[in-house]
C-alpha cells in the first residue's frame, strides 16, 4: 500500500463508526475559511478550496466504492465542486478589490437590492426542482427516502447561492448559510457523517455571529451610499 493510499484511508473508529481524517481536516479548513470570510480576508478563498477538495472525496466516496459505508450525498459532494469554481471567482474579485484599497478589507458588505434578490430566489427555486430530479436519476441504485433528495437539492443550491453572494459581498449570504445549516446538520447526523455534522453545527453559531458583524458594517456604510437596512426597515 502506497503512502498516498495510507493517508487517504486513515481514519478513527468511534463507537464502531469509521471517521476519516479527510473529513475532519476538510471541515477544519472550511471553518478557517469561514473565519477569513467574516473578516473579509482574501486568504479565506484558497483555504476553503483545500477543504472542498478533501470533503468532495468524503461525500462521493461510497459511489466510487470507497471504504466508507452509507449513502453517497451527491448534493454535498456536488457543492464542493461548485465551491471550488466559485471560490476562484471570489478569490479574483476580492484580490482585485484588495489591491485597489491597500489597507481596507477585501470587500464592502451590502444587502442585495430588490432586483438581485428576486433573481437569485427565482433561480434557486428552479434549480432545487432540477436538482431533485437529477439526484434521483443519479442515485437510482442507492435506496433513499424522497426527503433525502429534497434536502440534498436545497443544500446544493443554497450553498451555491451563499458562496456566490459572499463573492459579491452581499449580507444575504449569511442568511442563506443559516437556511442550509438548518437542513444540512440533521441530514449529516442521519447518514452518520458525524464530524461534518458537528462542524456544521459550529458553523451555524458562527454564521449568526458573522451575519451580525456584516450587517453592522453594511448599516454603518448605508448612509454614505444612500442605502437602507432591509431588516431594520421590515421590523420598524
SULVENQUI-V206999 format. One record per pair of residues at least 12 apart in sequence whose ideal C-beta (glycine too) atoms are under 8 Angstrom apart, sorted by the first residue. I is the first residue (numbers start at 0). J is the second residue. Records with the same first field share a line. If there is no record, write none. Layout:
BEGIN
I: J / J
END
This chain:
BEGIN
6: 20
7: 21 / 56
8: 66
9: 21
10: 66
11: 23
13: 193
16: 191 / 193
17: 66 / 67
18: 193 / 194
19: 57 / 67
21: 53 / 54 / 56 / 57
22: 53 / 54 / 57 / 192 / 194 / 195
23: 194
24: 50 / 53
25: 49 / 50 / 51 / 52 / 53 / 54 / 57
26: 50 / 54 / 194 / 195 / 198 / 199
27: 50 / 198
28: 46 / 47 / 49 / 50 / 53
29: 47 / 50 / 51 / 54 / 198 / 202
30: 198 / 201 / 202 / 205
31: 43 / 46 / 50
32: 44 / 46 / 47 / 50
33: 202 / 205 / 206 / 209
34: 205
35: 47
36: 165 / 209
37: 205 / 208 / 209 / 212 / 213
38: 104
39: 93 / 104 / 105 / 106 / 108
40: 104 / 105
41: 90 / 93 / 94 / 97 / 105
44: 86 / 87 / 89 / 90 / 93
45: 86 / 90
47: 82 / 86
48: 82 / 83 / 86 / 87
51: 79 / 80 / 82 / 83 / 86
52: 79 / 83
54: 75 / 76 / 79 / 195
55: 76 / 79 / 80
57: 192 / 195
58: 71 / 72 / 73 / 75 / 76 / 79 / 192
59: 71 / 73 / 76
61: 141
62: 76 / 141
69: 190 / 191 / 192
70: 138 / 141 / 143 / 147 / 190
71: 138 / 141
72: 151 / 186 / 187 / 190 / 192
73: 134 / 137 / 138 / 151 / 155
74: 130 / 134 / 150 / 151 / 152 / 153 / 154 / 155
75: 151 / 154 / 155 / 183 / 187 / 192 / 195
77: 155
78: 154 / 155 / 158 / 159
81: 155 / 158 / 159 / 162
82: 158 / 162
85: 159 / 162 / 163 / 166
86: 162
88: 163 / 166
89: 162 / 165 / 166
92: 106 / 166 / 167
93: 105 / 106 / 166
106: 168
107: 168 / 216 / 220
108: 168 / 169 / 170 / 213 / 214 / 216 / 217 / 220
109: 168 / 169 / 170 / 217 / 220 / 221 / 224 / 226
110: 169 / 170 / 171 / 217 / 226 / 228 / 229
111: 164 / 167 / 169 / 170 / 171
115: 169
116: 171
119: 160 / 163 / 164 / 171
122: 160
123: 156 / 157 / 160
126: 152 / 156 / 159
127: 149 / 152 / 153 / 156
128: 152
130: 151 / 152 / 155 / 156
131: 148 / 149 / 152
134: 148 / 151 / 152
135: 148
147: 186
150: 182 / 183 / 186
151: 186
153: 178 / 179 / 182
154: 179 / 182 / 183 / 186
157: 175 / 176 / 178 / 179 / 182
158: 175 / 179
160: 172 / 175
161: 173 / 175 / 176 / 179
170: 210 / 213 / 214 / 217
173: 206 / 207 / 209 / 210 / 213 / 214
174: 210
176: 202 / 206
177: 203 / 206 / 207 / 210
180: 199 / 200 / 202 / 203 / 206
181: 203
183: 199
184: 196 / 199 / 200 / 203
187: 199
214: 228 / 230
218: 231
END
